[in-house]
Amino acid sequence: MLIDCHTHAFLAGDIALLESRLTLLDSHLTPENPHKWQLHSGGGLEDLARLQEAAGVERWVLLPVSGKKDRAGDMIRWAAEAAAADPRVIPFGLLHPLGPVEHDLALLLELGLKGIKLHPFIQRFTIGDREAHQMFARLEGLGLPVLLDTLFVSGLVGAKPHLDWVVQAFGFKGCEPLEIAAVARAHPGINFIAAHGGSLYGWDQLDPLMDLDNVFFDISYLHGLIEAQRLVQIIRRKGPEKVMYGTDAPWRDAAAFRQWFEELPLTSDEREQVGAGTLLALLGEA
């Protein structure tokens, strides 16, 4: 079995906005450049399903994203509806620490969503903020894994120097290993999934996360960004039981990503654990 723990789909209006922003940010990069932010499908739910079917993926986690704090409720309902329409979808919900957390969390629990997605970079908050800690305190013990979209800002600018003006002008904040470690220690009753190998563009900074039992990694988006042997070292040091397969589709082509995953120099047991076992255990389905 292969389960993709990190996928996205978007509403039509959001896709149009995304495309305009991507043109502004990365239009000069070629499609072959792995650092280029680009959609590999139309971006809708049906497009995502086609990508996953082509890759032979049995199930996938849908992660709604919006930067607006008053939109989480709508995204929660949308994810629940997507899962009701397609049982292969594992729906996560969206929260914003500056939004109506109690209301949105009650809705998320009522609709039976399986976890929570946070994107500090897009949502414009830092996970160490007071409001974020208050939100995490409310989540303690609920059994909902929290997937954090990570970003090591200096690493991003090093890989994509043309984005330095964006980071500076808008004050975009990252989600980095030291911050994640502090939050995980402060909230031991939450299992955190640090996306993109623990810290996108910060893979040499992962030491603070390696021994934390409530921090997991996914490998989403990493195809083309990290050497295979280096990724295998990270997986083995963290432990395959703490790492899970994810693509970040449609930001990555799911079929090409699977081929890359299958070629990683892992043992069959390690591949099976990362490919589905870790997520199933985290969701209580193992």
VEXLUMMI-495117 format. One line per 10 residues: number of its first residue (from 0); for each residue x, y, z of N, C-alpha, C, O. Coordinates in steps of 0.1 Angstrom, whole numbers, m for minus. Layout:
NUM = X Y Z X Y Z X Y Z X Y Z ~ ...
//
This chain:
0 = 8 m12 0 0 0 0 9 12 0 19 13 6 ~ 4 23 m7 11 36 m7 0 46 m4 m10 47 m11 ~ 3 54 6 m6 65 10 2 78 9 13 79 15 ~ m4 88 3 3 101 1 m2 110 13 m14 114 13 ~ 6 114 22 2 121 34 2 136 32 m1 144 41 ~ 5 141 19 6 155 18 2 159 3 10 159 m6 ~ m11 163 2 m16 167 m11 m24 179 m10 m29 182 1 ~ m26 186 m21 m35 198 m21 m44 198 m33 m41 192 m43 ~ m55 205 m31 m64 208 m42 m70 222 m39 m70 226 m27 ~ m75 229 m49 m79 243 m47 m92 245 m54 m96 239 m64
10 = m99 255 m49 m112 260 m55 m108 268 m67 m97 273 m68 ~ m117 269 m77 m114 276 m90 m109 290 m88 m99 293 m94 ~ m115 298 m79 m110 311 m77 m96 312 m71 m88 321 m74 ~ m93 302 m63 m79 302 m57 m69 298 m67 m58 303 m67 ~ m73 289 m76 m63 285 m87 m59 297 m95 m47 298 m98 ~ m69 305 m99 m66 317 m107 m56 326 m100 m47 331 m106 ~ m58 328 m87 m50 337 m79 m36 331 m78 m26 338 m79 ~ m35 317 m75 m22 311 m75 m14 312 m87 m2 316 m87 ~ m21 310 m99 m13 311 m111 m8 325 m114 3 327 m119 ~ m15 335 m110 m10 349 m111 2 352 m102 12 358 m106
20 = 2 346 m90 13 348 m81 25 340 m85 36 345 m84 ~ 23 328 m90 34 320 m95 41 326 m106 53 326 m107 ~ 33 333 m115 39 340 m126 48 351 m122 59 353 m127 ~ 44 358 m111 52 369 m106 64 364 m99 75 370 m101 ~ 64 353 m92 75 348 m84 86 341 m92 98 343 m90 ~ 81 331 m100 91 322 m106 90 320 m121 94 310 m126 ~ 84 330 m128 82 328 m142 95 327 m150 95 321 m161 ~ 106 332 m145 119 331 m152 126 317 m150 135 314 m158 ~ 121 309 m141 127 295 m139 121 286 m149 109 286 m152 ~ 129 277 m155 124 267 m164 115 256 m157 117 254 m145
30 = 106 250 m164 98 239 m158 106 228 m153 101 221 m144 ~ 118 226 m158 127 215 m153 134 218 m140 139 209 m133 ~ 134 231 m136 140 235 m124 132 230 m111 121 234 m110 ~ 138 221 m103 131 216 m91 127 226 m81 118 224 m73 ~ 133 238 m82 130 249 m72 118 257 m77 113 265 m69 ~ 113 255 m89 102 263 m94 89 259 m88 86 247 m87 ~ 82 269 m83 68 266 m78 59 266 m90 57 276 m96 ~ 53 254 m92 44 253 m104 34 241 m101 37 232 m95 ~ 22 243 m107 12 232 m106 14 222 m117 17 226 m128 ~ 13 209 m113 15 199 m123 1 193 m127 0 182 m133
40 = m9 200 m125 m23 197 m130 m31 209 m129 m26 220 m127 ~ m44 207 m132 m53 219 m131 m55 224 m117 m60 236 m116 ~ m52 216 m107 m53 221 m93 m66 218 m86 m66 220 m74 ~ m76 212 m93 m88 209 m86 m88 195 m80 m78 187 m81 ~ m99 191 m73 m100 178 m67 m99 166 m77 m92 157 m75 ~ m106 168 m88 m106 157 m99 m92 156 m105 m87 145 m108 ~ m85 168 m106 m71 167 m111 m62 160 m102 m54 152 m106 ~ m64 162 m89 m56 156 m79 m58 141 m80 m49 133 m79 ~ m71 137 m81 m74 122 m81 m67 116 m93 m62 105 m92 ~ m67 123 m105 m61 117 m117 m46 116 m115 m40 106 m119
50 = m39 125 m108 m25 124 m105 m22 112 m97 m13 105 m99 ~ m30 110 m86 m28 99 m77 m31 86 m84 m24 76 m81 ~ m41 85 m92 m44 73 m99 m33 69 m108 m29 57 m109 ~ m27 79 m115 m16 76 m124 m4 71 m117 4 64 m122 ~ m3 75 m104 9 71 m96 6 58 m89 15 53 m82 ~ m6 53 m89 m9 41 m82 m10 42 m67 m8 33 m60 ~ m14 54 m63 m16 57 m49 m30 53 m44 m40 58 m51 ~ m31 46 m34 m45 41 m29 m53 52 m22 m65 53 m24 ~ m46 60 m13 m53 70 m5 m44 82 m4 m32 81 m6 ~ m50 93 m1 m42 105 1 m48 115 10 m61 116 12
60 = m40 122 18 m44 132 27 m46 145 20 m37 150 13 ~ m58 151 21 m61 164 15 m59 175 25 m64 175 36 ~ m50 184 22 m46 195 31 m51 208 25 m45 214 16 ~ m62 214 31 m67 227 26 m57 238 31 m51 237 41 ~ m56 248 23 m48 260 26 m55 273 22 m61 274 12 ~ m54 282 31 m58 296 29 m51 305 38 m49 301 50 ~ m47 317 34 m41 326 43 m50 335 51 m46 342 60 ~ m63 334 48 m73 342 55 m78 335 68 m83 324 67 ~ m77 342 79 m80 336 92 m95 333 93 m99 325 102 ~ m104 340 86 m118 338 87 m124 328 77 m136 326 75
70 = m114 321 70 m119 312 60 m117 297 64 m121 288 56 ~ m112 294 75 m109 281 79 m122 272 79 m121 261 75 ~ m133 278 84 m145 270 85 m150 265 71 m154 254 70 ~ m149 274 62 m153 270 48 m144 259 43 m148 250 36 ~ m131 260 45 m121 250 41 m123 236 48 m122 226 42 ~ m127 237 60 m130 225 68 m142 217 61 m142 205 59 ~ m153 225 59 m165 219 52 m161 213 38 m166 203 35 ~ m153 221 31 m149 216 18 m141 203 18 m144 194 10 ~ m132 202 27 m124 190 29 m133 178 33 m132 167 28 ~ m143 180 42 m152 170 46 m161 165 34 m163 153 33
80 = m165 175 26 m173 171 15 m165 163 4 m170 154 m2 ~ m152 167 3 m144 160 m7 m142 145 m2 m142 136 m11 ~ m141 143 11 m139 129 16 m152 121 15 m152 109 12 ~ m163 128 17 m176 121 16 m178 117 1 m185 106 m1 ~ m173 125 m8 m175 121 m23 m165 111 m28 m168 104 m37 ~ m154 110 m21 m143 101 m25 m137 94 m13 m129 101 m6 ~ m140 82 m10 m135 76 2 m120 74 3 m114 70 13 ~ m113 76 m9 m98 76 m9 m92 88 m2 m80 88 2 ~ m100 98 0 m95 111 5 m95 110 21 m105 106 27 ~ m84 113 27 m83 115 41 m82 130 44 m72 136 42
90 = m93 135 50 m94 150 51 m88 155 64 m91 151 75 ~ m79 165 62 m74 173 73 m81 186 72 m86 190 62 ~ m81 193 84 m88 206 84 m77 217 86 m66 215 89 ~ m82 230 85 m73 241 86 m77 249 98 m89 251 101 ~ m68 254 106 m70 263 117 m61 275 115 m50 274 108 ~ m65 286 121 m56 298 121 m56 304 135 m67 306 141 ~ m44 305 141 m44 309 156 m50 323 158 m54 326 169 ~ m51 331 148 m58 345 150 m72 344 146 m79 355 146 ~ m77 333 142 m91 332 138 m100 326 149 m95 326 161 ~ m112 323 146 m122 317 156 m118 303 159 m126 294 155
100 = m108 300 166 m102 287 168 m113 277 174 m114 266 170 ~ m119 282 185 m129 273 192 m140 269 182 m144 257 182 ~ m146 278 175 m156 275 165 m151 266 154 m158 256 151 ~ m140 269 148 m134 261 137 m131 247 142 m133 237 135 ~ m125 246 154 m121 233 159 m134 224 162 m134 212 160 ~ m144 230 168 m156 223 170 m162 217 157 m167 206 157 ~ m162 226 147 m167 221 134 m158 210 129 m163 200 123 ~ m145 211 130 m136 201 125 m139 187 132 m139 177 126 ~ m141 188 145 m143 176 153 m157 170 149 m159 158 148 ~ m167 179 148 m180 174 144 m180 167 131 m188 157 129
110 = m173 172 121 m173 166 108 m163 154 107 m162 148 96 ~ m156 151 117 m147 139 118 m135 140 110 m130 130 105 ~ m129 152 108 m116 153 101 m105 147 109 m106 146 121 ~ m95 143 102 m84 134 107 m72 141 113 m64 134 119 ~ m70 154 110 m59 161 114 m60 175 111 m70 180 106 ~ m49 183 113 m49 197 111 m37 201 103 m26 196 105 ~ m39 210 94 m29 216 86 m26 231 90 m36 238 91 ~ m14 234 91 m9 248 94 1 252 84 10 244 81 ~ 0 264 78 10 269 69 14 282 73 9 293 68 ~ 24 283 83 28 296 88 32 306 78 30 318 79
120 = 39 302 67 44 311 57 32 318 50 33 330 48 ~ 22 310 46 11 316 39 1 323 49 m5 334 46 ~ 0 317 61 m10 323 71 m4 334 78 m11 341 86 ~ 9 337 77 16 348 82 15 348 98 11 358 104 ~ 19 337 104 21 337 118 33 328 121 38 321 113 ~ 38 329 133 49 321 138 44 311 149 36 315 157 ~ 49 299 148 43 289 157 47 291 171 41 285 180 ~ 56 300 174 60 304 188 52 315 193 53 319 205 ~ 43 321 185 34 332 190 25 328 201 22 316 203 ~ 21 337 210 13 334 221 0 328 216 m5 318 222
130 = m6 334 206 m19 328 201 m17 314 195 m27 306 197 ~ m6 311 189 m4 298 184 m3 288 196 m8 277 195 ~ 4 292 207 5 283 219 m8 281 225 m11 270 229 ~ m17 291 225 m30 289 230 m38 279 222 m45 271 227 ~ m36 280 209 m43 271 200 m38 256 202 m46 247 203 ~ m25 255 203 m19 242 206 m24 236 219 m26 224 220 ~ m25 244 229 m30 240 242 m44 234 241 m47 224 248 ~ m52 240 233 m65 235 230 m65 221 223 m74 213 225 ~ m55 219 215 m54 206 208 m48 195 215 m49 183 211 ~ m42 197 227 m35 187 234 m45 175 237 m56 178 242
140 = m40 163 235 m48 152 238 m60 148 230 m67 139 232 ~ m62 156 219 m74 153 210 m71 142 200 m80 137 194 ~ m58 139 198 m54 128 189 m54 132 175 m54 124 166 ~ m53 145 172 m53 151 159 m39 155 155 m33 164 161 ~ m32 148 146 m19 152 142 m19 165 135 m29 169 128 ~ m9 173 137 m8 187 132 4 187 122 15 185 125 ~ 0 189 109 10 189 99 15 204 97 7 212 93 ~ 27 206 99 33 220 97 40 221 84 49 213 81 ~ 37 231 76 44 233 64 57 241 68 56 252 73 ~ 68 235 66 81 240 71 88 249 61 86 247 49
150 = 97 258 66 105 266 57 116 271 64 114 278 75 ~ 129 269 60 141 275 65 144 287 57 149 285 45 ~ 141 299 62 141 311 53 154 314 46 155 316 34 ~ 165 313 54 178 316 48 182 306 37 188 309 27 ~ 177 293 39 179 283 29 171 285 17 176 283 5 ~ 159 290 18 151 294 7 157 305 m1 158 304 m14 ~ 162 315 5 168 326 m2 181 322 m8 185 327 m19 ~ 188 313 m2 200 307 m8 198 300 m21 205 301 m31 ~ 187 292 m21 183 285 m33 176 293 m43 177 291 m55 ~ 169 303 m39 161 311 m48 163 326 m44 154 333 m38
160 = 175 332 m47 178 345 m43 169 356 m48 168 367 m42 ~ 162 353 m59 152 363 m64 140 365 m55 133 374 m57 ~ 139 356 m45 127 358 m35 131 366 m23 123 368 m14 ~ 144 370 m22 148 378 m10 139 390 m8 136 394 3 ~ 136 397 m19 128 409 m18 114 406 m13 108 414 m6 ~ 109 395 m16 95 391 m12 96 388 3 87 393 11 ~ 106 381 8 107 378 22 109 391 30 102 393 41 ~ 117 400 25 120 412 32 108 422 32 104 428 42 ~ 101 423 20 90 433 19 78 429 27 71 437 33 ~ 75 416 27 63 411 34 65 405 48 56 401 54
170 = 78 405 52 81 399 65 77 385 67 73 381 77 ~ 78 377 56 74 363 57 83 356 67 95 357 67 ~ 76 348 75 83 340 85 84 325 81 76 320 74 ~ 94 319 86 96 305 83 90 296 94 82 301 102 ~ 93 284 93 89 274 103 101 265 104 102 255 97 ~ 110 267 114 123 262 114 125 252 125 117 252 135 ~ 135 243 125 137 233 135 137 237 149 130 231 157 ~ 144 248 152 144 252 166 130 256 171 127 253 183 ~ 123 263 163 109 267 166 100 255 168 92 254 177 ~ 101 245 159 93 233 159 96 225 172 87 220 179
180 = 109 224 175 113 217 187 108 223 200 103 216 208 ~ 108 236 200 103 243 212 88 241 214 83 238 225 ~ 81 241 203 66 239 204 63 225 207 54 222 215 ~ 71 215 201 68 201 204 71 198 219 64 190 225 ~ 81 204 224 84 202 239 73 208 247 70 202 258 ~ 68 219 243 58 226 251 45 219 251 36 221 260 ~ 42 211 240 29 205 238 31 190 235 29 186 223 ~ 36 182 245 39 168 242 27 160 239 28 148 234 ~ 15 165 241 3 157 238 m2 159 223 m13 155 220 ~ 7 165 215 4 167 201 14 160 192 26 161 195
190 = 11 152 182 20 147 173 21 157 161 11 160 154 ~ 33 162 159 35 172 148 42 165 136 51 157 138 ~ 38 168 124 44 163 112 51 175 106 45 184 101 ~ 64 175 106 72 185 100 74 182 85 82 173 82 ~ 68 189 77 67 186 62 81 188 56 90 195 61 ~ 83 183 44 94 186 35 107 181 42 117 188 41 ~ 107 169 48 119 164 54 123 171 67 135 171 70 ~ 114 177 74 116 183 87 118 198 86 114 205 95 ~ 124 203 75 125 217 73 130 220 59 141 218 55 ~ 121 225 51 124 228 37 136 237 35 136 248 41
200 = 146 233 28 159 240 27 167 241 39 176 249 40 ~ 163 234 50 171 234 62 175 221 67 174 218 79 ~ 178 212 58 181 198 62 194 196 70 196 185 75 ~ 202 206 70 214 205 78 212 211 92 221 213 100 ~ 199 214 95 196 220 108 186 212 117 180 216 126 ~ 185 199 113 175 190 119 178 184 133 170 178 139 ~ 190 186 138 194 180 150 184 182 162 181 172 169 ~ 178 194 164 169 196 175 156 187 174 149 185 184 ~ 153 181 162 141 174 160 143 159 161 133 151 161 ~ 155 154 160 158 140 158 153 131 169 149 120 167
210 = 154 136 182 151 127 193 137 130 199 134 125 210 ~ 129 138 193 116 142 198 106 131 193 103 130 181 ~ 100 124 202 90 113 198 78 119 192 71 111 184 ~ 74 131 195 61 136 189 63 145 177 55 153 173 ~ 75 144 171 78 150 158 81 140 147 90 131 149 ~ 73 140 137 74 132 125 79 140 113 77 152 113 ~ 84 134 103 88 140 91 79 135 80 76 123 80 ~ 76 143 69 72 137 57 83 141 46 91 150 49 ~ 82 134 35 93 136 25 87 144 13 93 144 2 ~ 76 151 15 69 158 4 78 169 m2 86 176 4
220 = 77 170 m16 84 181 m24 99 179 m26 105 186 m33 ~ 104 168 m20 119 167 m19 125 162 m32 137 163 m34 ~ 117 157 m41 123 151 m54 130 162 m61 124 173 m65 ~ 143 160 m64 151 170 m71 158 180 m62 167 188 m67 ~ 154 180 m49 160 190 m40 171 185 m31 179 192 m26 ~ 171 172 m29 180 166 m19 186 153 m25 178 146 m32 ~ 198 150 m23 204 138 m28 198 126 m21 194 126 m9 ~ 196 115 m29 189 103 m24 196 98 m11 189 94 m1 ~ 209 97 m11 216 91 0 215 100 13 214 95 24 ~ 214 113 11 213 122 22 199 120 28 197 120 40
230 = 189 119 20 175 116 25 174 103 32 168 103 43 ~ 180 93 27 180 80 34 187 81 47 182 75 57 ~ 197 89 48 204 91 61 195 97 71 194 94 83 ~ 187 107 66 178 114 75 167 105 80 163 104 91 ~ 161 97 70 151 87 74 156 77 84 149 74 94 ~ 168 72 82 173 62 92 177 68 105 175 61 115 ~ 181 80 105 185 86 118 172 90 126 171 87 138 ~ 162 95 119 149 98 126 142 85 129 135 84 139 ~ 143 75 120 136 62 122 125 61 112 116 70 112 ~ 124 51 104 113 50 94 99 51 100 89 55 94
240 = 98 46 113 85 47 120 81 61 123 70 64 128 ~ 90 71 120 87 85 123 87 93 110 86 105 110 ~ 87 86 98 88 93 85 77 87 76 74 75 77 ~ 71 96 68 60 92 60 61 97 46 66 108 43 ~ 56 90 36 56 93 22 45 105 20 34 104 25 ~ 50 114 12 41 125 8 47 132 m5 59 132 m6 ~ 39 137 m13 44 143 m26 43 158 m27 52 164 m33 ~ 33 164 m20 30 178 m22 23 180 m35 22 191 m40 ~ 17 169 m41 10 171 m54 m2 181 m51 m8 181 m41 ~ m5 190 m61 1 190 m75 13 199 m76 17 202 m88
250 = 20 203 m65 32 210 m67 44 201 m71 54 206 m76 ~ 41 188 m71 50 178 m77 41 168 m85 30 166 m81 ~ 47 162 m95 40 152 m103 41 139 m95 51 134 m92 ~ 29 134 m92 28 122 m83 35 110 m88 41 102 m81 ~ 33 107 m101 39 96 m107 54 96 m107 61 86 m104 ~ 60 108 m111 75 109 m111 80 108 m97 91 103 m94 ~ 72 114 m87 76 113 m73 77 99 m68 86 95 m61 ~ 67 91 m72 67 77 m68 79 69 m73 85 62 m66 ~ 81 72 m86 93 65 m92 106 68 m85 114 60 m82 ~ 107 81 m81 119 85 m73 119 78 m60 130 74 m55
260 = 108 78 m53 107 71 m40 111 56 m41 118 51 m33 ~ 106 50 m52 108 35 m53 123 33 m56 128 22 m53 ~ 130 43 m61 145 41 m64 154 45 m53 166 43 m53 ~ 148 51 m42 156 54 m30 162 41 m25 156 31 m24 ~ 175 41 m20 182 29 m15 177 26 m1 185 26 8 ~ 164 23 0 158 18 13 156 3 12 155 m3 1 ~ 155 m3 24 151 m17 24 136 m18 21 129 m8 22 ~ 131 m30 18 117 m32 15 109 m29 28 98 m23 27 ~ 114 m32 39 106 m29 52 106 m14 54 96 m9 58 ~ 117 m7 52 117 7 54 108 14 44 101 23 48
270 = 108 9 32 99 15 21 84 13 25 76 22 23 ~ 81 1 30 67 m1 34 63 7 46 52 12 46 ~ 72 9 55 69 17 67 67 31 63 57 37 68 ~ 76 37 56 74 51 51 62 53 42 55 63 43 ~ 60 43 33 50 44 23 36 44 29 27 49 22 ~ 33 37 40 20 37 46 20 34 61 11 40 68 ~ 29 26 66 28 22 80 28 33 90 21 33 99 ~ 37 43 88 38 54 98 25 62 98 20 65 109 ~ 19 65 87 7 73 87 m5 65 93 m13 70 101 ~ m6 52 89 m17 44 94 m16 43 110 m26 44 116
280 = m4 42 115 m2 41 129 m6 54 136 m13 55 146 ~ m2 65 130 m5 79 135 m20 81 135 m25 88 144 ~ m27 76 125 m42 78 124 m49 67 132 m62 68 132 ~ m42 58 138 m49 48 146 m55 37 138 m65 30 142 ~ m50 35 125 m56 25 116 m47 13 114 m50 4 107 ~ m35 13 121 m26 2 119 m31 m11 126 m24 m21 125
//
